Amino acid sequence: MNKLPTPLKFEEVIQKETVKIALSEGAFLIQVPFIENDSEVVRMNISIERGLLRAIDDCAQERGLTRSAFLATAARHELNI
């Protein structure tokens, strides 16, 4: 598997001459969260309020999802991916 390059910080990106030129010509930057493409499913334990858990389970059931699928979908939504 190819190793990905280390992501640059915003401050490092805007100091690059090619980026400065592109920005001065009207280009713009978009921050994209880096989520490694690793589809291995892992087990986790979390603590959560009982009422919130019931609401999650009810909503997941209404949508035909498992609790895990519902929480993964919610996490993707919050991470904007």
OpenMM code with the backbone's topology and positions (N, CA, C; nanometers):
from openmm import Vec3, app, unit

residues = "MET ASN LYS LEU PRO THR PRO LEU LYS PHE GLU GLU VAL ILE GLN LYS GLU THR VAL LYS ILE ALA LEU SER GLU GLY ALA PHE LEU ILE GLN VAL PRO PHE ILE GLU ASN ASP SER GLU VAL VAL ARG MET ASN ILE SER ILE GLU ARG GLY LEU LEU ARG ALA ILE ASP ASP CYS ALA GLN GLU ARG GLY LEU THR ARG SER ALA PHE LEU ALA THR ALA ALA ARG HIS GLU LEU ASN ILE".split()
positions = [
    Vec3(0.0840, -0.1176, 0.0000),
    Vec3(0.0000, 0.0000, 0.0000),
    Vec3(0.0887, 0.1243, 0.0000),
    Vec3(0.0550, 0.2223, -0.0826),
    Vec3(0.1320, 0.3453, -0.0887),
    Vec3(0.1058, 0.4308, 0.0337),
    Vec3(0.2115, 0.4859, 0.0882),
    Vec3(0.1982, 0.5743, 0.2030),
    Vec3(0.1574, 0.7129, 0.1544),
    Vec3(0.0583, 0.7701, 0.2193),
    Vec3(0.0124, 0.9037, 0.1826),
    Vec3(0.1097, 1.0081, 0.2337),
    Vec3(0.1238, 1.1189, 0.1601),
    Vec3(0.2095, 1.2260, 0.2107),
    Vec3(0.1476, 1.2878, 0.3360),
    Vec3(0.2302, 1.3454, 0.4192),
    Vec3(0.1815, 1.4112, 0.5398),
    Vec3(0.1024, 1.5357, 0.5006),
    Vec3(-0.0201, 1.5504, 0.5517),
    Vec3(-0.0987, 1.6697, 0.5186),
    Vec3(-0.0282, 1.7955, 0.5690),
    Vec3(-0.0437, 1.9034, 0.4940),
    Vec3(0.0151, 2.0312, 0.5328),
    Vec3(-0.0847, 2.1124, 0.6136),
    Vec3(-0.0336, 2.1954, 0.7017),
    Vec3(-0.1178, 2.2894, 0.7748),
    Vec3(-0.1538, 2.4037, 0.6804),
    Vec3(-0.2657, 2.4681, 0.7088),
    Vec3(-0.3125, 2.5788, 0.6256),
    Vec3(-0.2029, 2.6840, 0.6075),
    Vec3(-0.1356, 2.7171, 0.7174),
    Vec3(-0.0310, 2.8200, 0.7123),
    Vec3(0.0819, 2.7803, 0.6171),
    Vec3(0.1111, 2.6518, 0.6105),
    Vec3(0.2162, 2.6034, 0.5202),
    Vec3(0.1709, 2.6104, 0.3746),
    Vec3(0.0452, 2.5794, 0.3513),
    Vec3(-0.0078, 2.5805, 0.2145),
    Vec3(-0.0047, 2.7211, 0.1568),
    Vec3(-0.0518, 2.8195, 0.2331),
    Vec3(-0.0615, 2.9554, 0.1776),
    Vec3(0.0742, 3.0226, 0.1614),
    Vec3(0.1807, 2.9629, 0.2151),
    Vec3(0.3145, 3.0177, 0.1959),
    Vec3(0.3798, 2.9689, 0.0665),
    Vec3(0.3224, 2.8688, 0.0033),
    Vec3(0.3782, 2.8173, -0.1224),
    Vec3(0.3553, 2.9199, -0.2339),
    Vec3(0.4586, 2.9441, -0.3116),
    Vec3(0.4514, 3.0464, -0.4161),
    Vec3(0.3417, 3.0169, -0.5179),
    Vec3(0.3291, 2.8916, -0.5582),
    Vec3(0.2253, 2.8570, -0.6563),
    Vec3(0.0855, 2.8830, -0.6007),
    Vec3(0.0685, 2.8609, -0.4718),
    Vec3(-0.0614, 2.8857, -0.4086),
    Vec3(-0.0870, 3.0356, -0.4003),
    Vec3(0.0143, 3.1118, -0.3634),
    Vec3(-0.0012, 3.2580, -0.3569),
    Vec3(-0.0460, 3.3134, -0.4920),
    Vec3(0.0164, 3.2646, -0.5978),
    Vec3(-0.0189, 3.3115, -0.7327),
    Vec3(-0.1622, 3.2721, -0.7660),
    Vec3(-0.1959, 3.1470, -0.7417),
    Vec3(-0.3312, 3.0997, -0.7724),
    Vec3(-0.4359, 3.1789, -0.6945),
    Vec3(-0.4101, 3.2055, -0.5674),
    Vec3(-0.5051, 3.2827, -0.4868),
    Vec3(-0.5192, 3.4249, -0.5390),
    Vec3(-0.4085, 3.4831, -0.5832),
    Vec3(-0.4148, 3.6200, -0.6361),
    Vec3(-0.4908, 3.6262, -0.7683),
    Vec3(-0.5028, 3.5108, -0.8356),
    Vec3(-0.5759, 3.5043, -0.9625),
    Vec3(-0.7206, 3.4591, -0.9437),
    Vec3(-0.7648, 3.4499, -0.8181),
    Vec3(-0.9047, 3.4181, -0.7921),
    Vec3(-0.9330, 3.2781, -0.7413),
    Vec3(-0.8306, 3.1967, -0.7281),
    Vec3(-0.8528, 3.0624, -0.6730),
    Vec3(-0.8880, 3.0738, -0.5249),
    Vec3(-0.9411, 2.9678, -0.4695),
    Vec3(-0.9711, 2.9670, -0.3264),
    Vec3(-0.9397, 2.8297, -0.2696),
    Vec3(-0.9215, 2.8248, -0.1399),
    Vec3(-0.8885, 2.7002, -0.0713),
    Vec3(-1.0109, 2.6478, 0.0023),
    Vec3(-1.0219, 2.5170, 0.0064),
    Vec3(-1.1284, 2.4512, 0.0812),
    Vec3(-1.0629, 2.3518, 0.1759),
    Vec3(-1.0979, 2.3594, 0.3031),
    Vec3(-1.0448, 2.2641, 0.4000),
    Vec3(-1.1271, 2.1367, 0.3938),
    Vec3(-1.0585, 2.0250, 0.3783),
    Vec3(-1.1239, 1.8947, 0.3689),
    Vec3(-1.0713, 1.8074, 0.4822),
    Vec3(-1.1602, 1.7535, 0.5656),
    Vec3(-1.1103, 1.6678, 0.6732),
    Vec3(-1.0490, 1.5403, 0.6161),
    Vec3(-0.9372, 1.4987, 0.6728),
    Vec3(-0.8713, 1.3767, 0.6267),
    Vec3(-0.9238, 1.2591, 0.7069),
    Vec3(-0.9904, 1.1685, 0.6392),
    Vec3(-1.0377, 1.0452, 0.7003),
    Vec3(-0.9719, 0.9311, 0.6231),
    Vec3(-0.8868, 0.8573, 0.6900),
    Vec3(-0.8163, 0.7475, 0.6244),
    Vec3(-0.9155, 0.6450, 0.5702),
    Vec3(-0.8900, 0.5975, 0.4497),
    Vec3(-0.9770, 0.4986, 0.3865),
    Vec3(-0.9445, 0.3608, 0.4439),
    Vec3(-0.9949, 0.3375, 0.5630),
    Vec3(-0.9708, 0.2120, 0.6339),
    Vec3(-1.1068, 0.1566, 0.6728),
    Vec3(-1.1520, 0.0561, 0.6025),
    Vec3(-1.2879, 0.0058, 0.6223),
    Vec3(-1.2965, -0.1047, 0.7276),
    Vec3(-1.1872, -0.1304, 0.7984),
    Vec3(-1.1931, -0.2317, 0.9038),
    Vec3(-1.2879, -0.1839, 1.0132),
    Vec3(-1.3825, -0.2678, 1.0484),
    Vec3(-1.4786, -0.2343, 1.1531),
    Vec3(-1.4175, -0.2709, 1.2878),
    Vec3(-1.4236, -0.1779, 1.3819),
    Vec3(-1.3687, -0.2016, 1.5154),
    Vec3(-1.4785, -0.1848, 1.6198),
    Vec3(-1.4661, -0.2597, 1.7259),
    Vec3(-1.5624, -0.2519, 1.8354),
    Vec3(-1.5188, -0.1404, 1.9298),
    Vec3(-1.6171, -0.0672, 1.9855),
    Vec3(-1.5852, 0.0389, 2.0807),
    Vec3(-1.6890, 0.0396, 2.1914),
    Vec3(-1.6530, 0.0974, 2.3017),
    Vec3(-1.7449, 0.1155, 2.4137),
    Vec3(-1.7553, 0.2643, 2.4418),
    Vec3(-1.8776, 0.3147, 2.4543),
    Vec3(-1.8978, 0.4556, 2.4862),
    Vec3(-1.9995, 0.4665, 2.5993),
    Vec3(-1.9972, 0.5787, 2.6676),
    Vec3(-2.0984, 0.6098, 2.7686),
    Vec3(-2.1854, 0.7207, 2.7133),
    Vec3(-2.3167, 0.7073, 2.7309),
    Vec3(-2.4108, 0.8039, 2.6747),
    Vec3(-2.5355, 0.8065, 2.7628),
    Vec3(-2.6019, 0.9183, 2.7662),
    Vec3(-2.7243, 0.9298, 2.8460),
    Vec3(-2.8284, 0.8298, 2.7965),
    Vec3(-2.8981, 0.7674, 2.8898),
    Vec3(-2.9960, 0.6646, 2.8559),
    Vec3(-3.1040, 0.7182, 2.7618),
    Vec3(-3.1547, 0.8375, 2.7899),
    Vec3(-3.2593, 0.8948, 2.7048),
    Vec3(-3.2110, 0.9185, 2.5628),
    Vec3(-3.0865, 0.9645, 2.5503),
    Vec3(-3.0296, 0.9868, 2.4172),
    Vec3(-3.0134, 0.8543, 2.3435),
    Vec3(-2.9714, 0.7516, 2.4150),
    Vec3(-2.9564, 0.6200, 2.3529),
    Vec3(-3.0910, 0.5674, 2.3032),
    Vec3(-3.1954, 0.5865, 2.3830),
    Vec3(-3.3290, 0.5441, 2.3389),
    Vec3(-3.3704, 0.6187, 2.2123),
    Vec3(-3.3437, 0.7493, 2.2098),
    Vec3(-3.3786, 0.8287, 2.0915),
    Vec3(-3.3008, 0.7812, 1.9692),
    Vec3(-3.1727, 0.7494, 1.9878),
    Vec3(-3.0902, 0.6971, 1.8781),
    Vec3(-3.1482, 0.5656, 1.8276),
    Vec3(-3.1795, 0.4762, 1.9198),
    Vec3(-3.2335, 0.3458, 1.8809),
    Vec3(-3.3671, 0.3595, 1.8088),
    Vec3(-3.4540, 0.4486, 1.8579),
    Vec3(-3.5840, 0.4698, 1.7929),
    Vec3(-3.5662, 0.5224, 1.6509),
    Vec3(-3.4797, 0.6226, 1.6361),
    Vec3(-3.4572, 0.6827, 1.5042),
    Vec3(-3.3909, 0.5821, 1.4099),
    Vec3(-3.2946, 0.5070, 1.4607),
    Vec3(-3.2282, 0.4055, 1.3779),
    Vec3(-3.3293, 0.3022, 1.3296),
    Vec3(-3.4171, 0.2585, 1.4193),
    Vec3(-3.5175, 0.1585, 1.3822),
    Vec3(-3.6123, 0.2139, 1.2759),
    Vec3(-3.6551, 0.3399, 1.2919),
    Vec3(-3.7434, 0.4029, 1.1929),
    Vec3(-3.6791, 0.4070, 1.0548),
    Vec3(-3.5476, 0.4222, 1.0515),
    Vec3(-3.4752, 0.4332, 0.9247),
    Vec3(-3.4234, 0.2988, 0.8748),
    Vec3(-3.4495, 0.1940, 0.9493),
    Vec3(-3.4034, 0.0616, 0.9083),
    Vec3(-3.2535, 0.0440, 0.9223),
    Vec3(-3.1946, 0.1116, 1.0211),
    Vec3(-3.0507, 0.1051, 1.0432),
    Vec3(-3.0206, 0.0370, 1.1757),
    Vec3(-2.9006, -0.0143, 1.1857),
    Vec3(-2.8525, -0.0597, 1.3157),
    Vec3(-2.8068, 0.0627, 1.3937),
    Vec3(-2.7889, 0.0451, 1.5234),
    Vec3(-2.7365, 0.1551, 1.6053),
    Vec3(-2.5998, 0.1990, 1.5525),
    Vec3(-2.5150, 0.1025, 1.5197),
    Vec3(-2.3811, 0.1352, 1.4696),
    Vec3(-2.3875, 0.2140, 1.3396),
    Vec3(-2.4734, 0.1710, 1.2481),
    Vec3(-2.4865, 0.2417, 1.1202),
    Vec3(-2.5393, 0.3828, 1.1419),
    Vec3(-2.6344, 0.3981, 1.2324),
    Vec3(-2.6882, 0.5305, 1.2619),
    Vec3(-2.5796, 0.6225, 1.3171),
    Vec3(-2.5029, 0.5727, 1.4146),
    Vec3(-2.3972, 0.6549, 1.4741),
    Vec3(-2.2877, 0.6877, 1.3731),
    Vec3(-2.2537, 0.5933, 1.2855),
    Vec3(-2.1535, 0.6203, 1.1818),
    Vec3(-2.2041, 0.7269, 1.0852),
    Vec3(-2.3321, 0.7204, 1.0493),
    Vec3(-2.3914, 0.8210, 0.9607),
    Vec3(-2.3895, 0.9578, 1.0271),
    Vec3(-2.4255, 0.9628, 1.1544),
    Vec3(-2.4248, 1.0898, 1.2278),
    Vec3(-2.2832, 1.1473, 1.2358),
    Vec3(-2.1849, 1.0609, 1.2582),
    Vec3(-2.0459, 1.1066, 1.2648),
    Vec3(-2.0007, 1.1619, 1.1300),
    Vec3(-2.0337, 1.0928, 1.0210),
    Vec3(-1.9975, 1.1428, 0.8874),
    Vec3(-2.0614, 1.2786, 0.8613),
    Vec3(-2.1863, 1.2940, 0.9033),
    Vec3(-2.2559, 1.4216, 0.8851),
    Vec3(-2.1829, 1.5332, 0.9605),
    Vec3(-2.1467, 1.5078, 1.0845),
    Vec3(-2.0790, 1.6091, 1.1656),
    Vec3(-1.9388, 1.6397, 1.1145),
    Vec3(-1.8746, 1.5416, 1.0524),
    Vec3(-1.7411, 1.5617, 0.9958),
    Vec3(-1.7462, 1.6188, 0.8544),
    Vec3(-1.8672, 1.6383, 0.8025),
    Vec3(-1.8874, 1.6909, 0.6666),
    Vec3(-1.8242, 1.6032, 0.5606),
    Vec3(-1.8443, 1.4715, 0.5728),
    Vec3(-1.7926, 1.3799, 0.4708),
    Vec3(-1.9033, 1.2923, 0.4179),
] * unit.nanometer
topology = app.Topology()
chain = topology.addChain("A")
for resn in residues:
    res = topology.addResidue(resn, chain)
    for name in ("N", "CA", "C"):
        topology.addAtom(name, app.Element.getBySymbol(name[0]), res)
